[in-house]
Amino acid sequence: MDMQNRPQRPPQSRPQSRPPSQHPEGCLVVAIRIPVRIFVFLVVLPVRLLWDAFAATARFLWRYVLAPVGRAAGLVLHALLVVPLVWLYRHLLTPLGHALRWFHARVLTPIGHALVRLLTPVVKILEQVLGMLGTALYRIARVLLVLPALAVWRWLLVLPALALWRWILAPAGRVLGIVLRETGEALGHAWRAAGYVARAVGRVIGTLFRWIFLTPARWMYRTVLTPVGHVVRDLVLHPVAEAARAIGRAVRQARADLRRALFGEPRPPAPVNRREPTGRDTRTLDE
């Protein structure tokens, strides 16, 4: 309760430090950014339009041309290469591999073991001799070459290289970094802006296509072709169908009359005697 009733102290305000600027270069950045972005936008816009057209064409070719051709080529390659290679592997390479493995295990391995046993002492002696020779050469080269080269490197090359890096290469690298960064940002902005322009051009082309082709075709279908089709259906097709059905019925009737005239009326089917009682007294299973 004391902790709840205790008045809270207002937080002490701290002096707000200014956020460090992301680009401390100032006028140099402004002077480079605007021309670079304008130039890059003018360069990237036709590239983006060509890229979108190429992507649409490539999708169409991959889906409707290259995929069927690839499947057909795969079947042909399977028939001409895979099947012969599988047969060659099963009937020639596999027996040959077994024979080579047997030759390696039964012939080459014993010969190799024998050579190792014979040459091991010679190899050890050579290793000792070469080790001593290498140690002596290393010490001589260190005294005659390495130590003088290190001295020349420290006094004649390191200090000029540090000065060159500090006063020439580092400032030039910062300026080049600014140019590359602004060029990259300009490329990104130009690519996005070119995408907006390409989508707008696509929408305009789609709208013109709809106005020029689809809307007149839809109007022609609804206003002209549909009523004409209904008229043709009601005045031509339906009467023709009715006439055809009537002709079919007349042909069937004429065929039936001809068959009746030649062969007479068909006989009614004879009643079949199923041997069942017809009176009241019927048989049961007990009788």
C-alpha positions in Angstrom: 0.0 0.0 0.0 2.8 2.4 0.8 4.4 1.6 -2.5 1.1 2.3 -4.3 0.4 5.6 -2.5 4.0 6.8 -2.9 4.1 9.7 -5.4 5.9 8.9 -8.5 8.8 11.2 -9.4 8.8 12.7 -12.9 11.4 11.2 -15.1 14.4 13.4 -15.5 14.7 14.7 -18.9 17.9 14.0 -20.6 19.4 16.2 -23.2 18.5 14.9 -26.5 21.4 14.4 -28.8 21.0 15.1 -32.5 20.8 11.9 -34.5 23.8 11.4 -36.6 23.2 12.2 -40.2 23.2 9.2 -42.5 25.0 11.0 -45.2 27.5 13.5 -43.7 28.9 14.4 -47.1 26.3 17.2 -47.6 26.6 19.2 -50.8 28.6 16.5 -52.6 25.8 14.0 -52.2 23.1 16.5 -53.5 25.3 17.5 -56.4 25.8 13.8 -57.5 22.4 12.4 -56.7 20.0 14.4 -58.9 22.0 14.1 -62.2 22.8 10.5 -61.6 19.1 9.6 -60.9 17.8 11.5 -64.0 20.4 9.8 -66.3 19.8 6.4 -64.8 16.0 6.7 -65.2 16.4 7.6 -68.8 18.7 4.7 -69.4 16.7 2.1 -67.3 13.2 2.9 -68.7 13.6 1.3 -72.2 15.6 -1.5 -70.6 12.6 -2.2 -68.2 10.1 -2.1 -71.1 12.2 -4.5 -73.1 12.7 -6.7 -70.1 8.9 -7.0 -69.4 8.3 -7.8 -73.1 11.1 -10.4 -73.1 9.7 -11.9 -69.9 6.2 -12.2 -71.3 7.6 -13.8 -74.6 9.8 -16.2 -72.6 6.9 -17.3 -70.4 4.8 -18.0 -73.6 7.7 -19.9 -75.2 8.4 -22.0 -72.2 4.8 -22.9 -71.6 3.6 -23.6 -75.1 6.7 -24.3 -77.2 9.7 -25.5 -75.3 7.9 -27.7 -72.7 6.3 -30.0 -75.4 9.6 -30.0 -77.3 11.5 -30.8 -74.2 9.2 -33.7 -73.3 9.5 -35.1 -76.8 13.3 -34.7 -76.7 13.3 -36.4 -73.3 11.5 -39.4 -74.7 13.8 -39.5 -77.7 16.9 -39.2 -75.5 15.6 -41.9 -73.2 15.0 -44.2 -76.1 18.3 -43.5 -77.8 20.7 -43.0 -74.8 19.3 -44.2 -71.5 18.1 -47.6 -72.6 21.4 -48.4 -74.4 23.5 -47.1 -71.5 21.5 -49.1 -69.0 22.0 -52.2 -71.1 25.7 -51.4 -71.4 26.0 -50.9 -67.7 24.2 -54.1 -66.8 25.7 -56.5 -69.3 29.2 -55.1 -69.9 30.4 -52.6 -67.2 29.1 -54.5 -64.2 30.9 -57.8 -65.1 34.0 -55.8 -66.1 33.8 -54.0 -62.7 33.6 -57.3 -60.8 36.5 -58.6 -62.8 38.6 -55.5 -62.0 37.7 -55.7 -58.4 38.8 -59.3 -58.2 42.0 -58.4 -60.0 42.6 -55.5 -57.6 41.9 -57.7 -54.5 43.8 -60.8 -55.6 46.7 -59.4 -57.6 47.4 -55.7 -57.1 46.8 -55.6 -53.4 49.3 -58.4 -52.6 51.9 -56.8 -54.9 51.3 -53.4 -53.3 51.8 -54.8 -49.8 55.0 -56.5 -50.8 56.3 -53.2 -52.3 55.4 -51.3 -49.2 57.3 -53.8 -47.0 60.3 -53.6 -49.2 60.4 -49.8 -49.7 59.5 -48.7 -46.1 63.1 -48.6 -44.8 64.3 -46.7 -47.8 61.5 -44.2 -47.5 62.4 -43.6 -43.8 66.0 -43.0 -44.6 65.1 -40.6 -47.4 62.7 -38.7 -45.1 65.4 -38.2 -42.5 68.0 -37.0 -45.0 65.5 -34.6 -46.7 64.4 -33.3 -43.3 67.9 -32.4 -42.2 68.6 -30.9 -45.6 65.4 -28.8 -45.5 66.2 -27.5 -42.0 69.6 -26.4 -43.1 68.3 -24.7 -46.2 65.6 -22.9 -44.2 68.1 -21.6 -41.7 70.4 -20.4 -44.5 67.5 -18.7 -46.4 66.2 -17.1 -43.3 69.6 -15.5 -42.5 70.5 -14.5 -46.0 67.1 -13.6 -47.5 64.2 -13.3 -45.1 65.7 -11.0 -42.5 67.1 -8.5 -45.0 63.8 -8.5 -47.0 61.9 -7.8 -43.8 64.1 -4.8 -43.0 63.8 -3.4 -46.6 60.0 -4.0 -46.4 59.6 -2.1 -43.1 61.7 1.0 -44.0 61.2 1.4 -47.7 57.6 0.1 -48.5 55.4 0.2 -45.4 55.6 4.0 -44.7 55.0 5.1 -48.3 52.1 2.6 -48.5 50.5 4.0 -45.3 50.9 7.6 -46.6 49.4 6.6 -50.0 46.4 4.9 -48.3 45.8 7.7 -45.8 46.0 10.7 -48.1 45.1 9.4 -51.5 43.3 6.0 -51.6 41.0 6.5 -48.6 39.5 9.9 -49.8 39.2 8.5 -53.3 37.5 5.4 -51.9 35.0 7.5 -50.0 34.1 9.6 -53.0 33.8 6.4 -55.1 31.6 4.9 -52.4 29.4 7.9 -52.5 29.1 7.7 -56.3 28.4 4.0 -56.3 25.9 4.3 -53.5 24.0 7.1 -55.2 24.2 5.2 -58.5 22.7 2.1 -56.9 19.9 4.1 -55.3 19.3 5.8 -58.6 19.1 2.5 -60.3 16.6 1.2 -57.8 14.4 4.3 -58.1 14.7 4.2 -61.9 13.9 0.5 -62.0 10.8 1.0 -59.8 9.7 4.0 -61.8 10.2 2.2 -65.1 8.1 -0.6 -63.7 5.3 1.8 -62.9 5.6 3.3 -66.5 5.6 -0.2 -68.0 2.5 -1.2 -66.0 0.8 2.0 -67.1 1.7 1.3 -70.7 0.4 -2.2 -70.4 -2.9 -1.0 -68.9 -3.2 1.6 -71.8 -2.6 -1.2 -74.4 -5.1 -3.5 -72.7 -7.7 -0.7 -72.6 -7.2 0.1 -76.2 -7.4 -3.6 -77.1 -10.6 -3.9 -75.2 -12.1 -0.7 -76.8 -11.0 -1.6 -80.3 -11.6 -5.4 -80.4 -13.4 -6.8 -77.4 -16.2 -4.3 -76.9 -17.2 -4.2 -80.6 -17.0 -8.0 -80.7 -19.2 -8.3 -77.6 -21.6 -5.7 -79.0 -21.7 -7.6 -82.4 -22.4 -10.9 -80.6 -25.1 -9.5 -78.3 -26.8 -7.2 -80.8 -26.5 -8.9 -84.1 -25.4 -12.6 -83.9 -27.6 -13.6 -81.0 -30.9 -12.3 -82.5 -29.9 -13.7 -85.9 -29.2 -17.0 -84.2 -32.5 -17.0 -82.5 -34.3 -16.2 -85.8 -32.4 -19.0 -87.6 -33.2 -21.4 -84.7 -36.9 -20.5 -84.6 -37.5 -20.1 -88.4 -35.1 -22.7 -89.9 -33.7 -25.2 -87.4 -36.9 -26.0 -85.5 -39.0 -26.4 -88.7 -36.3 -28.5 -90.3 -36.1 -30.7 -87.1 -39.9 -31.1 -87.0 -40.0 -32.0 -90.7 -37.2 -34.5 -90.1 -39.0 -36.1 -87.2 -42.2 -36.2 -89.3 -40.4 -37.8 -92.2 -38.8 -40.3 -89.7 -42.2 -41.2 -88.3 -43.7 -41.6 -91.9 -40.8 -43.8 -92.9 -41.2 -46.0 -89.9 -44.9 -46.2 -90.5 -44.4 -47.1 -94.2 -41.9 -49.7 -93.2 -44.3 -51.3 -90.7 -47.1 -51.2 -93.3 -44.9 -52.8 -95.9 -43.8 -55.6 -93.5 -47.5 -56.1 -92.5 -48.5 -56.3 -96.2 -45.7 -58.8 -97.0 -45.7 -61.0 -93.9 -49.1 -60.4 -92.3 -49.8 -59.5 -88.8 -47.4 -60.7 -86.1 -48.6 -63.7 -84.2 -49.5 -63.1 -80.5 -47.2 -64.9 -78.1 -48.5 -68.4 -77.1 -49.5 -68.9 -73.4 -47.1 -70.8 -71.3 -48.4 -73.6 -69.1 -46.7 -73.3 -65.8 -48.5 -76.4 -64.4 -50.2 -74.5 -61.6 -53.8 -75.4 -60.4 -56.5 -72.9 -61.3 -59.2 -74.0 -58.8 -59.6 -73.3 -55.1 -57.8 -76.5 -54.0 -54.2 -75.9 -54.5 -51.4 -78.1 -53.5 -49.1 -77.5 -50.6 -45.7 -78.8 -49.6 -47.3 -81.3 -47.2 -49.2 -83.2 -49.9 
